[in-house]
Amino acid sequence: MSDSRVDVVVVGAGGSGLAAAIEAARAGGRVLVLEKGDRVRGSTGWSVGSLSASGTSHQRRAGIGDQPGHHFEDLGRFNAGKGEVDNLELRQILVNESAAALTWLEQLGVSFVGPSPEPPHRVPRMHNVVPSSAAFGVCLARECARLGVDIRCGVSVTGLIVEHGRVRGVEAQGADGAVQTWRAERGVVLAAGDFSASREMKARYFGQEVVEADPVNPLATGDAQRIAEAVGARIVNGRMGNPPKLRFVPAPPGWLQRLPATPWVGRIMALAWRTLPQWVVRPFVIRFLTTALGPEATLFRCGAVLVDTDGRAVPIDPRNTARHLPLTPQRMGHIVFDARCAAQLRSWPNFVSTAPGVAYAYLDDYRRGRPDIYREANTIEALAGLIGAQPDLLAASLGERTHGPWFALGPVRGYVTLTDGGLAVDTRHRVLGQDNLPIEGLYAAGSAGQGGLLIEGHGHHLGWAFVSGRRAGRSIMGILEN
Ligand SMILES: Cc1cc2nc3c(=O)[nH]c(=O)nc-3n(C[C@H](O)[C@H](O)[C@H](O)COP(=O)(O)OP(=O)(O)OC[C@H]3O[C@@H](n4cnc5c(N)ncnc54)[C@H](O)[C@@H]3O)c2cc1C
């Protein structure tokens, strides 16, 4: 067992943790970041990379007038009908500081394109990172290195050291199983993400279809929430989160994934986006849509059927198409359809997937771009052979549809991208105990420190990760102004 001293320990090297580390180090702190994974990534690195902000330079360049007050109101519209109590103080902080967080990221070398529209936002606010969300990790880790922040991967924090009612450090386990402790003079920032990968925590708040659904990020096991609960913290709005979504199994790495997410590549892509005609840019966007995004409900409106691995039809809930798939034996299936449906999926408004307001991918884009998940056959028997289903079950699932050739897209799974239950925090990102008083020396940011904030719509989770992470880093160093 070793025991080392720093000023601040940050738990988790996703967007919020790295932002906290940078701000704490800029304020003069000796900062240690402990990351369970073998590299800097987190859900931040799995994300699409949309960040919604108001009053940005991108909006001004596009002639869009905007202000945080309007953003605050529109965010309320996204949340309407959720039936949960929102944290309006944190919402105010988010909308006030998202534009500054975006500028801060750009100063660190992250490039964005946009803004794109997404109703009910009254104006376009969604900015998208290029070349990919890996740029967050690359650029923030580079700044950490410049500032002397010590990032240790393969170390999982398992508990907090509390002395006389104050958090004094952490206990952690390395990949070799060795237990280590670190003492933190100023305290600990919990930035370990959500609990979409914890069956036990999901079972507390959600139904079986969410428990069984696969997480996108297998390391999002709610460790921060559990570690903090053990010292008296509480989770707010635990039952909020995105329902499982249908997604195709991951694509084998292609040229887009192999592009280095360095500042130069980002700048060139952002420039190309702004200056080149759409037909030049579209192949990049389509590659992204067909690898990163899942199938939309439009497929089922055109007559497609979701089947399990045997070929048995899986019911479709139009509001949540992935609802029943996680409850099938293999938790996996295919989307099958006939030629009549396929013909509809070749043009607007029947796209297969979309980044709303940015672009749409059609069936032919999948035929060209995702041969690993696109199947076509002249008979149902042949299609069943291609997807490993039983021909009679598949034929029964396709029912009255008689127009061959036959198509399948898949495998698909129901994935949970995120859960919204974070620790209760105050506006200085101090974790609150059962008595609503701060637990001394304990801070939380990002999903772990979501504090009951409701953040529907694309781009607000990343916004919160960077806004709250930066603030938590300043707060723990005693320099947060408001
Ligand atoms: C597929 C997908 C797409 C998304 N797209 C978008 C989008 O476009 N826009 C948007 O706003 N949001 C999006 N989100 C949500 C967004 O990515 C997250 O809400 C956000 O990145 C959370 O940041 P974070 O820093 O709180 O957590 P993370 O980025 O998950 O970082 C937490 C880190 O803590 C580490 N960790 C966990 N436990 C421990 C432990 N015990 N010890 C040490 N380290 C630990 C994890 O390994 C991880 O690296 C998406 C999410 C997914 C999965």
The ligand as an SDF file (V2000), in Angstrom:
LIG
                    3D

 53 58  0  0  0  0  0  0  0  0999 V2000
  -22.8430    7.3440  -27.4870 C   0  0  0  0  0  0  0  0  0  0  0  0
  -22.9930    8.6310  -26.6980 C   0  0  0  0  0  0  0  0  0  0  0  0
  -23.2210    9.8140  -27.3950 C   0  0  0  0  0  0  0  0  0  0  0  0
  -23.3580   11.0100  -26.6870 C   0  0  0  0  0  0  0  0  0  0  0  0
  -23.4480   12.1650  -27.3960 N   0  0  0  0  0  0  0  0  0  0  0  0
  -23.5460   13.3270  -26.7300 C   0  0  0  0  0  0  0  0  0  0  0  0
  -23.5440   14.5630  -27.4380 C   0  0  0  0  0  0  0  0  0  0  0  0
  -23.3790   14.6120  -28.6620 O   0  0  0  0  0  0  0  0  0  0  0  0
  -23.7040   15.7130  -26.7230 N   0  0  0  0  0  0  0  0  0  0  0  0
  -23.8350   15.7000  -25.3650 C   0  0  0  0  0  0  0  0  0  0  0  0
  -23.9880   16.7640  -24.7790 O   0  0  0  0  0  0  0  0  0  0  0  0
  -23.7610   14.5560  -24.6660 N   0  0  0  0  0  0  0  0  0  0  0  0
  -23.6030   13.3750  -25.3050 C   0  0  0  0  0  0  0  0  0  0  0  0
  -23.4990   12.2230  -24.5990 N   0  0  0  0  0  0  0  0  0  0  0  0
  -23.4450   12.3040  -23.1270 C   0  0  0  0  0  0  0  0  0  0  0  0
  -22.0830   12.8400  -22.6990 C   0  0  0  0  0  0  0  0  0  0  0  0
  -21.0720   12.2150  -23.4680 O   0  0  0  0  0  0  0  0  0  0  0  0
  -21.8290   12.5850  -21.2140 C   0  0  0  0  0  0  0  0  0  0  0  0
  -22.9370   13.0030  -20.4530 O   0  0  0  0  0  0  0  0  0  0  0  0
  -20.6010   13.3590  -20.7400 C   0  0  0  0  0  0  0  0  0  0  0  0
  -19.5070   13.0880  -21.5790 O   0  0  0  0  0  0  0  0  0  0  0  0
  -20.2640   12.9890  -19.3070 C   0  0  0  0  0  0  0  0  0  0  0  0
  -18.9950   13.4940  -18.9820 O   0  0  0  0  0  0  0  0  0  0  0  0
  -18.3580   13.1000  -17.5910 P   0  0  0  0  0  0  0  0  0  0  0  0
  -17.0410   13.7510  -17.5030 O   0  0  0  0  0  0  0  0  0  0  0  0
  -19.3470   13.3400  -16.5180 O   0  0  0  0  0  0  0  0  0  0  0  0
  -18.1940   11.5100  -17.6540 O   0  0  0  0  0  0  0  0  0  0  0  0
  -17.2480   10.6180  -18.5640 P   0  0  0  0  0  0  0  0  0  0  0  0
  -16.8520   11.3040  -19.7950 O   0  0  0  0  0  0  0  0  0  0  0  0
  -17.9200    9.2990  -18.6880 O   0  0  0  0  0  0  0  0  0  0  0  0
  -15.9420   10.4480  -17.6820 O   0  0  0  0  0  0  0  0  0  0  0  0
  -15.9450    9.6860  -16.5010 C   0  0  0  0  0  0  0  0  0  0  0  0
  -14.6280    8.9500  -16.3800 C   0  0  0  0  0  0  0  0  0  0  0  0
  -14.5110    8.3940  -15.0730 O   0  0  0  0  0  0  0  0  0  0  0  0
  -13.9050    7.1170  -15.1740 C   0  0  0  0  0  0  0  0  0  0  0  0
  -14.2230    6.3470  -13.9890 N   0  0  0  0  0  0  0  0  0  0  0  0
  -15.3920    5.7400  -13.6830 C   0  0  0  0  0  0  0  0  0  0  0  0
  -15.2970    5.1490  -12.4850 N   0  0  0  0  0  0  0  0  0  0  0  0
  -14.0530    5.3980  -12.0140 C   0  0  0  0  0  0  0  0  0  0  0  0
  -13.3620    5.0370  -10.8400 C   0  0  0  0  0  0  0  0  0  0  0  0
  -13.9190    4.2870   -9.8700 N   0  0  0  0  0  0  0  0  0  0  0  0
  -12.0820    5.4340  -10.6880 N   0  0  0  0  0  0  0  0  0  0  0  0
  -11.4740    6.1710  -11.6530 C   0  0  0  0  0  0  0  0  0  0  0  0
  -12.0890    6.5320  -12.7960 N   0  0  0  0  0  0  0  0  0  0  0  0
  -13.3690    6.1620  -12.9660 C   0  0  0  0  0  0  0  0  0  0  0  0
  -14.4950    6.5700  -16.4590 C   0  0  0  0  0  0  0  0  0  0  0  0
  -13.7170    5.5130  -16.9760 O   0  0  0  0  0  0  0  0  0  0  0  0
  -14.5000    7.7990  -17.3480 C   0  0  0  0  0  0  0  0  0  0  0  0
  -13.3060    7.9150  -18.0750 O   0  0  0  0  0  0  0  0  0  0  0  0
  -23.3160   11.0110  -25.2620 C   0  0  0  0  0  0  0  0  0  0  0  0
  -23.0800    9.8190  -24.5680 C   0  0  0  0  0  0  0  0  0  0  0  0
  -22.8890    8.6440  -25.2770 C   0  0  0  0  0  0  0  0  0  0  0  0
  -22.5680    7.3780  -24.5180 C   0  0  0  0  0  0  0  0  0  0  0  0
  1  2  1  0
  2  3  1  0
  2 52  2  0
  3  4  2  0
  4  5  1  0
  4 50  1  0
  5  6  2  0
  6  7  1  0
  6 13  1  0
  7  8  2  0
  7  9  1  0
  9 10  1  0
 10 11  2  0
 10 12  1  0
 12 13  2  0
 13 14  1  0
 14 15  1  0
 14 50  1  0
 15 16  1  0
 16 17  1  0
 16 18  1  0
 18 19  1  0
 18 20  1  0
 20 21  1  0
 20 22  1  0
 22 23  1  0
 23 24  1  0
 24 25  2  0
 24 26  1  0
 24 27  1  0
 27 28  1  0
 28 29  2  0
 28 30  1  0
 28 31  1  0
 31 32  1  0
 32 33  1  0
 33 34  1  0
 33 48  1  0
 34 35  1  0
 35 36  1  0
 35 46  1  0
 36 37  1  0
 36 45  1  0
 37 38  2  0
 38 39  1  0
 39 40  1  0
 39 45  2  0
 40 41  1  0
 40 42  2  0
 42 43  1  0
 43 44  2  0
 44 45  1  0
 46 47  1  0
 46 48  1  0
 48 49  1  0
 50 51  2  0
 51 52  1  0
 52 53  1  0
M  END
$$$$
